[in-house]
Amino acid sequence: MEVERVQALAFITGGLKELPAKFICPPHERPENSKPLEGVTVPVVSLMLPHGVLIERVFEACTQWGYFLAKEAYANDPSTGKFEGYVTKMTKNLDEKVEWVDSFFHHISPPSKVNLDVWPKHPPSYREVNEEYSKEMLRITGQLLELLSEGLKLDKKALATPLGDQEIELEIKINMYPPCPQPHLALGVESHTDMSALTLLLPNEIPGLQVSKDGHWVAVDYSPDALFVHVGDQIEVLSNAKYKSVVHRSVVSKDRTRMSWAMFSVPPHEAVIGPLPELVDEKNPAKYSTKIFAEYQYQYRKFNKLPQ
């Protein structure tokens, strides 16, 4: 059965005047009824801070928000020169509503998980660019996991080891949110957390990402020289809820196309994930059960929420 693409609807001849019913969110989830707070900004952390200060800033952002923008000194300096494939929806919701987004998803690391047959052949540079990009994402992910471990007063490999360390996997999801005729009724991506350990997001200049803080939505401003860092479910579990898996969503625009490139770092399927023993005692009992990651993936894809 041929899948109807959001792009095809958005650019239909004569223009789409009203949303098909399947895209209209329940009233309590519609952007018009759940507006973000004004005057509130998300944390911004420079990775060039002194190491001790950097640990404190990352710890604070991830315990209070589960999210921050990470900046590096060279970020804007060019001189320093089978869920794969096209998808329309990767999660389920109770209302069976469809999100206003088209996506392309595939594994990007390690090489043993990569299936080049599903990678786009155009542009011709896609493979070379993504292989180089994955190296940088692995480096930054490793650095962030060390900072998060040290923030918990643990060995810097405390989080990386159960996540597979050198065998940690990277998955990329390229999202396209075309113009939407009734953006106040639809969502690009519904409210959710990521099943990953960390997600590193690179958006274009069109705003749309919102994160939840203390029960309110906060709009994330575009920053051209920063990566958007999401704490995912696996870090929340391993840290025994010291760090928060950020709840977030994407809203859409009436006349502009938003794009984002999300890089998910996930453990191997056979990895055993549970609260780190060092963080569990009589005063702080385990808040989550220990599971094989493959079991967790099944539960997440079924319910789109963090299993206990």
C-alpha positions as CSV (number, residue, x, y, z in Angstrom):
1,M,0.0,0.0,0.0
2,E,1.4,3.4,-1.0
3,V,2.1,5.7,1.9
4,E,0.7,9.2,1.6
5,R,3.5,11.7,2.2
6,V,3.0,14.9,4.1
7,Q,5.0,16.8,1.4
8,A,2.6,15.7,-1.3
9,L,-0.3,17.1,0.7
10,A,1.5,20.3,1.5
11,F,2.3,21.1,-2.1
12,I,-0.9,19.9,-3.7
13,T,-1.9,21.8,-6.8
14,G,-4.0,24.8,-5.7
15,G,-2.9,24.5,-2.1
16,L,-4.4,22.5,0.8
17,K,-7.0,24.7,2.5
18,E,-7.9,22.4,5.5
19,L,-6.2,19.6,7.3
20,P,-7.4,16.1,6.8
21,A,-9.1,14.9,10.0
22,K,-6.3,12.4,10.8
23,F,-3.8,15.2,11.3
24,I,-6.0,17.2,13.8
25,C,-4.7,16.8,17.4
26,P,-7.1,16.4,20.3
27,P,-8.0,19.8,21.7
28,H,-5.7,19.6,24.8
29,E,-2.7,18.9,22.6
30,R,-3.3,21.6,19.9
31,P,-0.7,24.4,19.9
32,E,-3.4,27.0,20.1
33,N,-4.4,25.5,23.5
34,S,-1.0,24.8,24.9
35,K,1.1,27.9,24.2
36,P,4.8,28.1,25.3
37,L,5.9,30.4,28.1
38,E,7.2,33.8,27.1
39,G,10.5,35.2,28.3
40,V,11.9,31.8,29.3
41,T,15.0,30.5,27.6
42,V,16.6,27.0,27.7
43,P,20.2,26.6,29.2
44,V,23.2,27.2,26.9
45,V,26.5,25.6,27.8
46,S,29.9,26.3,26.3
47,L,32.0,23.1,26.0
48,M,35.0,25.3,26.3
49,L,34.4,26.2,29.9
50,P,37.0,25.0,32.6
51,H,36.3,21.4,33.2
52,G,35.0,21.7,36.7
53,V,32.6,24.5,35.8
54,L,31.5,22.5,32.7
55,I,30.6,19.5,34.8
56,E,28.5,21.7,37.1
57,R,26.7,23.4,34.2
58,V,25.9,20.2,32.4
59,F,24.7,18.5,35.7
60,E,22.5,21.5,36.5
61,A,20.9,21.6,33.0
62,C,20.3,17.8,32.8
63,T,18.8,17.5,36.3
64,Q,16.6,20.6,36.0
65,W,15.7,20.4,32.2
66,G,17.0,17.3,30.6
67,Y,18.0,19.6,27.8
68,F,20.6,22.2,26.8
69,L,22.3,23.9,23.8
70,A,26.0,22.8,23.5
71,K,28.4,25.3,21.9
72,E,32.0,24.7,20.8
73,A,34.5,27.4,19.9
74,Y,34.8,26.2,16.3
75,A,31.1,25.4,15.7
76,N,30.6,28.2,13.2
77,D,34.1,28.4,11.8
78,P,34.5,26.7,8.4
79,S,38.3,27.1,8.5
80,T,38.5,24.1,11.0
81,G,37.3,22.5,8.3
82,K,13.7,-2.4,10.0
83,F,12.8,1.2,10.7
84,E,15.2,2.4,8.1
85,G,14.2,4.4,5.1
86,Y,11.4,6.9,4.5
87,V,8.8,7.0,7.3
88,T,5.8,9.0,8.1
89,K,5.3,7.8,11.7
90,M,7.5,5.8,14.0
91,T,5.4,5.8,17.2
92,K,1.8,5.1,18.2
93,N,-0.7,7.2,20.1
94,L,-4.1,6.4,21.5
95,D,-6.0,8.6,19.1
96,E,-4.2,7.2,16.0
97,K,-3.5,10.8,14.8
98,V,-0.8,11.4,12.3
99,E,2.0,13.9,12.7
100,W,2.7,16.6,10.0
101,V,6.2,15.4,9.1
102,D,8.0,13.2,6.7
103,S,11.3,11.5,7.9
104,F,14.2,9.5,6.7
105,F,15.8,7.1,9.2
106,H,18.8,4.9,9.2
107,H,21.7,3.6,11.2
108,I,25.0,5.4,10.8
109,S,27.4,3.7,13.3
110,P,29.0,1.2,14.0
111,P,29.7,-0.1,10.5
112,S,28.3,-3.6,11.4
113,K,24.8,-1.9,11.7
114,V,25.0,0.2,8.6
115,N,22.9,-0.9,5.5
116,L,24.1,1.3,2.7
117,D,21.3,0.0,0.4
118,V,18.8,2.2,2.2
119,W,21.0,5.4,2.1
120,P,20.1,8.0,-0.5
121,K,22.2,8.0,-3.6
122,H,21.6,11.7,-4.1
123,P,23.3,14.0,-3.3
124,P,26.4,11.9,-4.2
125,S,28.2,13.4,-1.2
126,Y,25.6,12.0,1.3
127,R,27.7,9.0,2.3
128,E,31.0,10.8,2.7
129,V,29.4,13.7,4.7
130,N,27.5,11.4,7.0
131,E,30.4,9.2,7.7
132,E,32.5,12.2,8.7
133,Y,29.5,13.6,10.7
134,S,29.1,10.4,12.6
135,K,32.8,10.6,13.8
136,E,32.1,14.1,15.3
137,M,28.9,12.9,16.9
138,L,30.6,10.0,18.5
139,R,33.3,12.3,19.9
140,I,30.8,14.8,21.3
141,T,28.6,12.0,22.7
142,G,31.6,10.5,24.4
143,Q,32.5,13.8,25.9
144,L,29.0,14.5,27.1
145,L,28.7,11.0,28.7
146,E,31.9,11.6,30.6
147,L,30.6,15.0,31.9
148,L,27.3,13.5,33.0
149,S,29.1,10.7,34.8
150,E,31.4,13.1,36.6
151,G,28.3,15.2,37.5
152,L,27.0,12.2,39.4
153,K,30.4,11.9,41.2
154,L,31.2,8.7,39.4
155,D,34.0,7.4,37.2
156,K,33.8,9.2,33.8
157,K,33.1,5.8,32.1
158,A,30.2,5.0,34.4
159,L,27.5,5.8,31.9
160,A,29.3,4.9,28.7
161,T,30.2,1.4,29.8
162,P,26.6,0.0,30.2
163,L,25.6,1.8,27.0
164,G,28.2,-0.2,25.1
165,D,31.1,2.3,25.1
166,Q,32.8,1.7,21.8
167,E,29.9,-0.3,20.5
168,I,27.3,2.4,21.2
169,E,25.1,2.8,18.1
170,L,24.1,6.0,16.2
171,E,20.8,6.4,14.4
172,I,20.0,9.4,12.3
173,K,16.5,10.7,11.6
174,I,16.1,13.6,9.1
175,N,12.8,15.4,9.6
176,M,10.9,17.6,7.1
177,Y,8.0,19.7,8.3
178,P,6.4,21.3,5.2
179,P,4.0,24.3,5.4
180,C,0.8,23.3,7.1
181,P,-2.6,25.0,6.2
182,Q,-3.8,24.9,9.8
183,P,-0.8,24.8,12.1
184,H,-2.8,25.6,15.2
185,L,-4.6,22.2,14.9
186,A,-1.6,19.9,14.2
187,L,1.8,18.9,15.5
188,G,4.9,18.1,13.6
189,V,5.9,15.6,16.4
190,E,3.7,14.9,19.3
191,S,4.8,15.2,23.0
192,H,7.3,12.5,23.8
193,T,10.6,11.5,25.2
194,D,13.4,9.8,23.3
195,M,14.3,6.2,23.9
196,S,18.0,7.1,23.3
197,A,20.7,7.8,25.8
198,L,21.3,11.2,24.2
199,T,19.9,12.9,21.1
200,L,22.0,15.6,19.4
201,L,19.7,17.7,17.2
202,L,20.7,20.1,14.4
203,P,17.8,22.2,13.0
204,N,17.5,24.7,10.3
205,E,16.6,28.3,11.1
206,I,12.8,27.8,11.2
207,P,11.6,27.5,14.9
208,G,9.4,24.8,16.1
209,L,11.0,22.7,18.9
210,Q,9.4,23.1,22.3
211,V,10.5,21.4,25.6
212,S,8.5,20.9,28.7
213,K,9.7,22.5,31.9
214,D,7.6,22.3,35.2
215,G,4.5,21.5,33.3
216,H,4.8,24.4,30.7
217,W,6.0,24.4,27.2
218,V,9.2,26.5,26.4
219,A,10.0,27.4,22.8
220,V,13.6,26.8,21.9
221,D,15.2,29.6,19.9
222,Y,17.4,28.8,16.9
223,S,21.1,29.1,17.5
224,P,23.3,28.7,14.4
225,D,26.4,27.6,16.3
226,A,24.9,25.1,18.7
227,L,23.8,21.5,18.9
228,F,20.5,20.8,20.8
229,V,21.2,18.2,23.4
230,H,18.3,16.0,24.6
231,V,18.7,13.7,27.6
232,G,17.0,10.4,26.7
233,D,15.3,7.6,28.6
234,Q,18.4,5.5,29.0
235,I,20.3,8.2,30.9
236,E,17.3,8.8,33.1
237,V,17.2,5.1,33.9
238,L,20.9,4.7,34.5
239,S,21.0,7.8,36.7
240,N,18.0,6.6,38.7
241,A,16.1,9.7,37.6
242,K,18.9,12.2,38.7
243,Y,18.8,13.3,35.1
244,K,15.5,14.0,33.3
245,S,14.5,12.6,29.9
246,V,13.2,15.7,28.3
247,V,9.6,15.8,27.1
248,H,9.4,17.7,23.8
249,R,7.4,18.3,20.7
250,S,7.5,20.1,17.4
251,V,5.0,22.6,16.1
252,V,4.7,23.6,12.4
253,S,4.5,26.7,10.3
254,K,1.8,27.9,7.8
255,D,4.2,29.1,5.2
256,R,7.8,27.8,6.0
257,T,9.5,24.4,5.8
258,R,11.3,23.3,9.0
259,M,14.0,20.6,8.9
260,S,16.0,18.9,11.6
261,W,18.7,16.2,11.8
262,A,18.4,14.1,14.9
263,M,21.3,11.8,15.9
264,F,20.2,9.2,18.5
265,S,22.9,7.4,20.6
266,V,21.5,4.0,21.7
267,P,23.0,0.9,23.3
268,P,23.2,-2.4,21.5
269,H,20.1,-4.5,21.6
270,E,21.6,-7.0,24.1
271,A,22.8,-4.2,26.6
272,V,21.3,-4.5,30.1
273,I,20.1,-1.1,31.3
274,G,19.0,-0.3,34.8
275,P,19.9,2.2,37.6
276,L,23.6,2.2,38.3
277,P,24.3,0.3,41.6
278,E,26.3,3.3,42.9
279,L,23.1,5.4,42.9
280,V,20.9,3.0,44.7
281,D,20.6,2.6,48.5
282,E,17.9,2.5,51.2
283,K,17.2,6.2,50.9
284,N,17.3,6.1,47.1
285,P,15.7,2.8,45.9
286,A,15.7,1.9,42.3
287,K,13.0,3.8,40.4
288,Y,13.2,1.6,37.3
289,S,13.5,-2.1,36.7
290,T,16.5,-3.5,34.8
291,K,15.8,-4.5,31.2
292,I,17.5,-5.7,28.1
293,F,17.4,-2.7,25.7
294,A,15.6,-4.8,23.0
295,E,12.8,-5.4,25.5
296,Y,12.7,-1.7,26.3
297,Q,12.5,-0.8,22.6
298,Y,9.5,-3.0,22.2
299,Q,7.6,-1.4,25.1
300,Y,8.5,2.1,24.0
301,R,7.3,1.6,20.4
302,K,4.1,0.2,21.8
303,F,3.3,3.0,24.3
304,N,5.6,5.9,23.3
305,K,6.6,6.5,26.9
306,L,9.3,5.5,29.4
307,P,8.5,2.0,30.9
308,Q,9.0,1.7,34.6
